[in-house]
Amino acid sequence: MRIFNRTRQSLIVPVQIADHFWARLQGMLGSCADQEIPALWFSACSSIHTIGMKFPLDVIFLDRNLKVVKILLGVPPMRWMVYSAKAHSVLELITGRWDTNLISLGDQLEFS
């Protein structure tokens, strides 16, 4: 799948869906910064942690309608928790593997 920004009419990056228990539990743990899929989407989730990570992440929080409600860039490894009370899902993106100018607060995203 790919993330498409409807607001800016642009493709962002390929995304993998963490849609079952083990995928959600593992997240990007054990991954390397040069992996093929630079983004992971957690549906029905409002927080993530970076305990055990080896590289920083950019984290994008989305509401139920996939509108961007919070963006955190360069969240370092070993961070206990980052969250948004308004979020319904979370995108983890590998820092440096995508153009951070492609998403802003309030943008409407979709997955295709």
C-alpha positions in Angstrom: 0.0 0.0 0.0 0.9 3.6 -0.4 0.1 6.7 1.6 -1.6 9.4 -0.5 -2.0 13.0 0.7 -5.3 14.1 -0.7 -4.8 17.7 0.5 -1.5 18.1 -1.5 -2.3 15.5 -4.2 0.9 13.6 -3.7 2.1 10.2 -2.9 4.2 9.9 0.2 5.8 6.4 0.8 4.9 2.7 0.7 3.3 1.6 3.9 2.9 -1.7 5.7 -0.2 -2.3 7.9 0.3 -3.6 11.4 -3.1 -5.4 11.5 -2.5 -8.4 13.7 -1.2 -8.9 17.2 2.5 -9.8 16.4 2.9 -7.1 13.8 1.6 -4.5 16.3 3.7 -5.9 19.1 6.9 -5.8 17.1 6.3 -2.6 15.1 9.7 -1.7 13.6 11.7 -3.4 16.4 14.4 -5.5 14.8 14.1 -3.6 11.5 17.0 -1.6 10.0 16.9 2.0 8.8 17.4 0.9 5.2 14.5 -1.5 5.0 12.4 -1.5 1.9 9.1 -0.3 3.4 9.8 2.9 5.3 6.4 3.3 7.0 4.2 1.2 9.3 0.5 2.0 10.1 -1.1 1.1 13.4 -4.9 1.4 13.2 -6.9 1.8 16.4 -3.9 3.2 18.2 -3.0 6.5 19.8 0.5 5.9 21.1 3.8 4.2 20.3 7.1 3.7 22.0 10.7 3.5 20.7 12.1 1.2 23.4 14.6 -1.2 21.7 14.7 0.8 18.4 18.1 1.4 16.7 17.1 4.5 14.7 14.8 7.6 15.1 11.3 7.7 13.8 9.0 10.3 12.5 5.5 9.8 14.0 2.3 11.0 12.5 -1.0 10.8 14.4 -4.3 10.5 12.5 -7.9 10.9 13.6 -10.7 8.5 12.6 -11.0 10.2 9.2 -7.2 9.9 8.5 -6.6 13.6 9.0 -3.2 14.6 10.5 -3.6 15.8 14.1 0.0 15.7 15.3 3.5 15.2 13.9 6.6 14.4 15.8 9.9 14.3 13.8 13.0 12.5 14.8 11.6 10.7 17.9 14.8 9.1 19.3 15.3 5.5 20.2 14.5 4.4 23.8 11.6 6.9 24.2 9.1 5.4 26.6 5.9 6.8 24.9 4.6 9.4 22.5 0.9 9.9 22.1 -2.0 12.1 21.0 -5.3 12.1 22.7 -7.0 13.0 19.4 -5.4 10.1 17.4 -7.2 7.0 16.2 -4.2 5.6 14.3 -0.4 6.2 14.0 2.1 6.1 11.2 5.7 5.3 12.0 8.1 6.5 9.3 11.9 6.0 9.3 13.5 9.4 9.7 15.3 10.5 6.6 13.5 8.0 4.3 10.8 10.4 3.2 10.2 14.1 2.4 8.9 15.7 5.6 7.5 18.6 3.5 4.8 16.2 2.1 2.6 16.2 5.2 1.4 19.0 7.5 -1.1 19.3 10.3 -4.6 19.1 9.0 -3.7 17.2 5.8 -6.2 14.5 4.7 -4.5 11.2 4.0 -5.7 8.0 2.4 -4.2 4.6 1.8 -4.3 3.1 -1.8 
